[in-house]
Amino acid sequence: MLFRSRQVPLDSFHHDAVLLPDDADAEIATLSTELRRYPNYPANVNAPGTTTALASVVGDVIVELRRDGSVVRKTPILDRLDPYRMCYDTLSNFWNDFYGVECADWSHANALVFDRANNHWLVSLRHQDAVVRMHRTSGTIDWILGNPGGWTPEWRPLLLSPMPGLEWQYHQHAPELQADGSILMFDNGNNRSMPPTPGTGFFQSWSRAVEFAVDERFRTVAQTWSYGAPPEIGRAHV
């Protein structure tokens, strides 16, 4: 069998490749990146008043393309969310060698999930401590699941309100849609706080598996199951 490579005009491919249904206008979706420059950008996540005059910032892009390499659609995350929102690791230098400049790894998307029933994306943004649902073709954001800290008024109406007993996820990975519509994911637990609140120490940055149920009507989210707890507890939460 002969395989042929095709050059695609994108900066990168990373993490996920999603096959789209036959009736879609594209065939494959993946995550890519772009580099932008922003003035008066935060220089320290714990000191909001400390800025740099001009910063290079890497944001993720959802890209849909055909098998011939032609790009059908790009959805830049930097256009959909606040590029100045700071979480722990937002300013990390993961992409420095790739782009050849000092740059902030603002979003660090690590998963892309297609919700075929609603024609939506779920995208996990590790360095924003958020899972975002957006319409596949319009890019309109339906909701944001994650700690509400740091969002300016423009984005607050998109935040899901937590039901009692919910613990937010931090630096999450691998969200999966379940048959009942709930979302199962791995909560890495890095820092377990939002700046400028100090992050938890290494032994308190515990990880877990967790399942969330989103109520679209009331715009709430409930924690329906989790497994994993701080070391001194060491038991499952139900």
C-alpha positions in Angstrom: 0.0 0.0 0.0 1.3 3.4 -0.9 1.0 6.3 1.6 1.5 9.9 0.5 2.2 12.8 2.8 0.7 16.1 2.2 1.9 19.5 3.4 -0.6 21.5 5.3 -0.2 25.3 6.1 -0.3 25.0 9.8 2.2 25.6 12.6 1.7 22.2 14.3 -0.4 19.2 14.9 -0.7 17.9 18.5 -2.7 15.6 20.8 -5.8 14.6 18.9 -6.9 13.6 15.5 -10.7 13.2 15.1 -12.5 11.6 12.2 -15.6 13.5 11.3 -18.9 11.9 10.1 -19.5 11.5 6.4 -22.1 14.3 6.3 -19.6 16.9 7.6 -17.9 19.4 5.3 -14.5 18.3 6.6 -13.1 14.9 7.2 -10.5 15.3 10.0 -10.1 17.6 12.9 -7.0 18.2 15.0 -5.4 20.7 17.3 -2.8 23.2 16.1 -1.1 26.3 17.5 -0.5 29.9 16.5 1.8 32.6 17.9 0.5 36.1 18.6 1.9 39.2 20.3 0.0 41.1 23.0 0.9 44.4 24.6 1.1 45.0 28.4 0.9 41.3 29.1 1.1 39.8 32.6 4.7 38.8 33.5 3.8 37.0 36.8 0.7 35.0 37.4 0.8 35.9 41.2 1.4 39.6 40.6 -1.3 40.9 38.2 0.3 44.4 38.1 3.6 43.1 36.7 3.6 43.3 32.9 5.8 43.1 29.9 5.5 45.7 27.2 5.0 43.1 24.4 4.7 39.3 24.9 4.6 36.4 22.5 1.7 34.1 23.3 0.9 30.7 21.9 -2.8 29.7 21.6 -4.4 26.6 20.3 -6.5 26.3 17.1 -9.1 23.7 16.3 -8.5 22.9 12.6 -10.8 20.9 10.3 -9.4 19.7 7.0 -10.0 17.3 4.1 -7.8 14.3 3.4 -6.1 16.2 0.5 -4.7 18.6 3.1 -7.0 21.5 2.4 -8.1 23.4 5.4 -11.9 23.8 5.8 -12.1 25.7 9.0 -9.9 27.2 11.8 -11.3 28.1 15.2 -8.6 30.0 17.2 -9.1 29.7 20.9 -7.4 33.1 21.4 -10.4 34.7 19.6 -13.0 32.9 21.7 -11.6 33.5 25.2 -9.7 36.1 27.2 -6.0 35.9 26.2 -5.1 37.8 29.4 -6.6 35.3 31.8 -3.9 33.9 34.0 -3.8 30.4 35.6 -0.9 28.4 36.9 1.5 27.5 34.0 -0.2 30.0 31.6 3.3 31.6 31.3 5.3 28.4 31.0 7.7 28.1 28.1 6.8 24.8 26.5 6.8 26.2 23.0 10.0 28.2 23.2 12.1 25.8 21.1 9.4 25.2 18.6 8.9 28.9 17.8 12.4 30.0 18.6 11.3 32.9 20.9 10.4 33.3 24.5 6.6 32.7 24.5 3.8 31.9 26.9 1.9 28.6 26.7 -1.4 30.3 27.4 -3.9 27.5 26.7 -2.1 24.1 26.2 -5.1 22.3 24.8 -4.7 18.6 25.4 -8.0 17.0 24.1 -10.5 17.5 21.4 -13.8 15.7 21.6 -16.6 15.8 18.9 -20.2 15.7 20.2 -21.9 14.4 17.1 -25.4 14.6 18.6 -25.1 18.4 19.0 -22.4 19.3 16.4 -20.2 20.7 19.2 -16.7 20.5 20.3 -15.4 19.8 23.8 -11.9 21.1 24.1 -9.8 20.7 27.2 -7.5 23.7 28.0 -5.0 22.6 30.5 -3.5 26.0 31.3 -6.9 27.6 31.6 -8.2 24.8 34.0 -11.2 24.7 31.8 -13.2 22.4 29.5 -15.1 24.5 26.9 -18.1 23.5 24.7 -18.4 25.4 21.5 -20.4 24.9 18.2 -18.3 23.2 15.6 -19.0 25.5 12.7 -19.9 28.9 14.3 -17.3 28.7 17.1 -20.0 30.0 19.5 -19.2 29.0 23.1 -22.1 27.4 25.0 -20.4 27.0 28.4 -17.2 26.9 30.3 -16.6 24.2 33.0 -14.0 25.2 35.5 -13.0 27.5 38.3 -14.7 30.9 37.8 -11.8 32.9 39.0 -10.1 35.3 36.7 -12.8 35.6 34.1 -13.8 39.2 33.2 -17.5 40.2 32.8 -17.6 39.3 29.1 -17.2 35.6 29.8 -18.9 35.2 33.2 -22.3 34.5 31.6 -20.7 31.4 30.0 -19.6 29.9 33.3 -21.4 26.9 34.7 -22.6 27.3 38.3 -21.4 24.5 40.6 -23.9 22.4 42.6 -23.1 21.6 46.2 -20.2 19.3 46.8 -18.5 20.0 43.5 -14.7 20.3 43.5 -13.3 22.0 40.4 -10.8 20.2 38.2 -7.3 21.6 37.6 -5.0 20.9 34.6 -7.4 18.2 33.4 -6.9 15.6 30.7 -8.8 13.2 28.5 -12.5 14.3 28.8 -14.9 11.7 27.5 -18.6 12.0 26.7 -20.6 9.3 28.3 -23.8 7.7 27.0 -26.0 9.8 29.3 -24.2 13.0 28.3 -22.0 13.3 31.4 -18.3 14.1 31.1 -15.7 11.8 32.6 -12.1 13.2 32.8 -8.8 12.9 34.6 -8.3 15.8 37.1 -4.5 16.2 37.4 -5.0 18.5 40.4 -2.0 20.8 39.8 -1.9 23.6 42.4 -5.7 23.2 43.1 -6.2 26.9 43.1 -6.3 30.0 40.9 -3.7 32.8 41.1 -3.0 34.9 43.0 -4.0 32.3 45.7 -0.9 30.3 46.3 -0.9 26.8 44.7 -1.0 23.8 46.9 2.2 21.9 47.7 3.3 18.8 45.8 1.7 16.4 48.2 -1.6 18.3 48.1 -1.8 18.4 44.4 -3.6 15.1 44.3 -5.2 13.6 41.2 -8.5 11.8 40.6 -11.0 10.6 38.0 -14.1 12.6 38.1 -17.5 12.7 36.3 -19.5 15.9 35.8 -23.2 16.3 34.7 -24.1 19.6 33.0 -27.7 20.8 33.2 -28.1 22.9 30.0 -31.4 24.4 31.1 -30.2 25.8 34.5 -26.6 26.2 33.4 -25.3 24.2 36.4 -22.8 21.4 36.8 -22.9 18.6 39.3 -20.1 16.3 40.4 -21.7 12.8 40.1 -18.7 10.6 40.8 -15.0 10.8 41.6 -12.2 8.5 42.6 -9.2 9.9 44.3 -8.6 12.1 47.3 -5.8 13.8 49.3 -3.3 11.4 50.7 -4.5 11.7 54.2 -8.0 10.7 53.1 -7.2 8.1 50.5 -10.8 7.1 49.6 -13.3 7.6 46.8 -15.9 10.4 46.7 -19.4 9.5 45.5 
